[in-house]
């Protein structure tokens, strides 16, 4: 399902216009992204938690040449599904 399909279904179910739903969805994504950039967790009870994980620097081998490559440490967004979502998907 892509963004347009989500907007269409939410608009149909809620009675709001697609434009209104698209603005709300855009705002939600923007605020979640800003919070993660600051290092804050975003918890949506019943759905899940968005947070930032730190990946350590590591060395890997290039499969074509066999040369060692150093991958620097970085921060990655992470999503952990909530209990209700896990039960629903089973």
C-alpha positions in Angstrom: 0.0 0.0 0.0 1.4 3.4 -0.9 0.7 6.9 0.5 -2.1 7.6 -2.0 -3.9 4.4 -1.1 -3.6 5.1 2.6 -4.9 8.7 2.1 -7.8 7.4 0.0 -8.9 4.7 2.6 -8.6 7.1 5.6 -10.6 9.7 3.7 -13.3 7.2 2.9 -13.5 5.9 6.4 -13.3 9.2 8.2 -15.4 11.4 5.9 -12.6 13.9 5.5 -11.3 15.1 2.1 -8.2 13.5 0.6 -6.4 16.9 0.8 -7.1 17.1 4.6 -5.9 13.5 5.2 -2.8 14.1 3.1 -1.9 17.2 5.2 -2.4 15.3 8.4 -0.3 12.4 7.3 2.4 14.8 6.0 2.4 16.6 9.4 2.6 13.3 11.3 5.6 12.1 9.2 7.3 15.5 9.6 6.9 15.5 13.4 8.0 11.9 13.8 11.1 12.6 11.6 12.0 15.8 13.6 11.7 13.9 16.9 13.9 11.1 15.7 16.5 13.6 14.4 16.6 15.0 18.0 17.1 11.5 19.4 13.6 11.4 20.9 11.4 8.3 20.9 7.9 8.4 19.4 5.4 6.0 21.1 2.0 5.3 19.5 0.3 3.0 22.0 -1.1 -0.1 20.4 0.9 0.6 17.1 4.5 0.8 18.1 7.6 2.9 18.9 9.9 4.8 16.6 13.4 5.4 18.0 17.0 5.8 16.9 19.5 3.0 17.1 23.3 3.5 17.0 25.3 1.2 14.7 28.9 0.7 15.5 31.7 1.2 13.0 32.7 -2.0 11.4 34.9 -3.5 8.7 33.5 -5.6 5.9 35.0 -7.3 2.8 34.1 -6.1 -0.7 32.8 -9.3 -2.4 34.3 -8.4 -5.8 37.8 -7.5 -4.8 38.2 -9.0 -1.3 39.5 -5.6 0.0 38.5 -4.5 3.5 36.1 -1.5 3.7 35.5 0.5 6.8 31.9 1.5 7.4 31.6 4.4 9.8 29.3 4.5 12.9 25.9 6.0 12.3 22.4 6.5 13.6 19.5 4.5 12.1 15.8 4.9 12.6 14.1 1.8 14.1 10.5 0.8 14.5 9.4 -1.7 17.2 5.8 -2.9 16.7 3.5 -2.7 19.7 1.8 -5.7 21.4 -1.5 -5.2 19.6 0.0 -4.8 16.2 2.1 -8.0 16.7 -1.0 -9.9 17.7 -2.9 -8.6 14.7 -0.3 -9.6 12.2 0.2 -13.2 13.5 
